[in-house]
Amino acid sequence: MESSRMWARVNLAALEHNFRKIRELAPHSRIMPALKANAYGHGAVRVARRLPQADAFAVASLPEALELRAAGITQPVVLLAGFCDPAELAQIAEHQLNPVLHSQWQIDALRASQLAVDIWIKLDTGMGRLGFDPGRAESLARQIDGLRRVRLLGWMTHFARADEPGNGHTQEQIVRFERALDGLPGERSLANSAAILAWPEAQADWVRPGIMLYGASPFAGRSAQSLGLRPVMSLFARLLSVKMLPAGSGVGYGSTWVCPVDMPVGIVAAGYADGLPRALPAGLPVRLPGGWGRLIGRVSMDLMALDLRECEAPEALQEVGLWGDEHTVDAVAEQAGTIGYELLAAVGGRVARVYLG
C-alpha cells in the first residue's frame, strides 16, 4: 500500500489507450488534449510527457502553460481563454504560446505590443460565453491580417449541448460556424469529447478531447466502458480508525447521522480539502478489502466517516477505494449529484499521485 494518507493511482497505459481511441474516432483530425486543471487532476506534466504523439495541448491559463514549458514540453500550447492581462503577452511571445482571442481588447493589446504571436480566434456560435459574434469573422480576419507580426492559426468554437446527441442545438452551432468562415483562411476546431463521440461531422481539422482522455464519460447515462474508454485515475485513502459506537451515537459535525444500532464506524483520511465535495450523500459506497463501506455524516475538511456493517473484518490502515475501475468516478458523481469532471479536477494538491504503466 502507498504510504500517503490519500493517493491517486494514475494508469498511464489507460491514458494511452484512450488517446488511441480518439485517434481511431477522428483519424483525419489533429488532436489537442485538454490539460487544464492539472490535466483534470491527473498531473499535467506527466500526462503531456506520456503523449508525445499529441499535436498540441490546451490549457486554461498562462501559469498552466508555463509549467509545461518549464518541464520541457515542446508541442504547441494553446491558451483557451487567451490572455487575461496585456502584461502576459511578453511571456506568451517568449514561450511561443498560442492564445485564443475572444474579445476586441485582446486584438488591440496585440496591436499595441507589436510582439510576434500566433493566435486562434474563438466564435460564440451558441455557447453564450467567450467568443466573437460569428458575423464579425470576415472583419476579424482583416484585422489580424493587418497585424504584421501576428499569424492566424485558425478558428474555434465550443458546444453547449454536444452531450445531448438528440439535441439539434449542436447542428445549429456547426452550421453557424461553417457559414461564418466560408472562404476564410485558417484551420477549424469545434469538437470536444462529446462531439468527437456523437457528432463526427464536427471533427474538422482539430479535436480537443478532455474528459474522454481520462476515461470518464461526457454523457449522462452512458458509461465510459460502453464507449471503449478505460478509467485513468483510481482514488484511495487510508482507514485511520475503526471503533464500535453504541446506538444513538451521533457521527460528525452536527450529528446529522445517528447510529441506529451498535455498529462499527470507520474514519477515513479524506475530506473536502482533498477535493471531495462536502455534500457527498449518506450511503455513498466505497470499497474496502472486506466489502463495502458507506458514507455517513458530513464530509469534513480532512476526514469522513463510514458505516462498516457490510464490511468483513475492517481494520485501521486498510486501503479505502473512493473510485476507480470497479466503482467509476461517473458512478460516484451520479450518486453525488455532480459530474465526473468536477470530482477529477477537484482532487487536491496534497493528494499524492502514483503513476502506473
Buried (B, 14 or more C-beta within 10 A) or exposed (E): EEEBBBBBBBBBEBBBBBBEBBBEBBEEBBBBBBBBBBBBBBBBBBBBBBBEEBBBBBBBBBEBBBBBBEEEBEBBBBBBBBBEEBEBBEBBBEBEBBBBBBEEEBBEBBBEBEBEBBBBBBBBBBBEEBBBEBEBBBEBBEBBEEBEEBEBBBBBBBBBBBBBBEEEBBEEBBEBBBEBBEEBEBBBBBBBBBBBBBBEEBBBBBBBBBBBBBBBBBBEEBEBBEBBBBBBBBBBBBBBEBEEBEEEBEBBEEEEBEBEEEBBBBBBBBBBBBBBBEEBEBEBBBBBBBBBBBBBBBBBEBBBBBBBBBBEEBEEEBBBBBBBBEBBBBBBBBBBEBBBBBBBBBBBEEBBBEBEE
